[in-house]
Amino acid sequence: MPLFCEKELLDCLKTLVNIDKEWFPHMVDGQFYTRLCHISTENTLGVKTPAKTKLFAMLNPISLNSKNLSLKCSTNAYKNWPLGHGQYRISGNLGPLVPYVTDAKNNGFDDVLWMLDDYIKEMTILNVFTLWQSRYGDLELITPPNDGCIMNGVSR
């Protein structure tokens, strides 16, 4: 993809947030989930380096609150598996899960805790972190292994 000026991008994002936050006056902290998309705008289809692209951002207001979650552990349905595609950001990862998440919410749960062979992987759209005290008294922050089943990088 063609290069772009990072400082200009950050300035544009700040402007966008300042404009969009006025649409949500009820938000206390004005927090947004930001999804950046960088796509080719070539007028031909094919595999090549594009000369023209478009970079755009979508903002969704969010409300972060600290509350205990009620989670339903997955059984007979899997979001992640070895050699699967859980590490990629594609719509096919979440679409098939909608009936299971809907069932969990209809039965009083906040979300599904996706498991694989009794190992915790992640929640539907949230990452899982566990803070526990080891048998030696040390505090440890535990995350599921980066084994290609879940998204890696910044979102982890």
Buried (B, 14 or more C-beta within 10 A) or exposed (E): EEEEEEEEEEEBBEEBBEEBBEEEEEEEEBBBEEEEEEEBEEEEEEEEEBEEBEEEBEBEBEEEEEEEEEBBEBEEBBBBEEEBEBBEEEEEBEEEBEEBBEEBBEEEBBBBBBBBEEEBBBBBEEEBEEEEEEEEEEEEEEEBEEBBBBBEEEEE
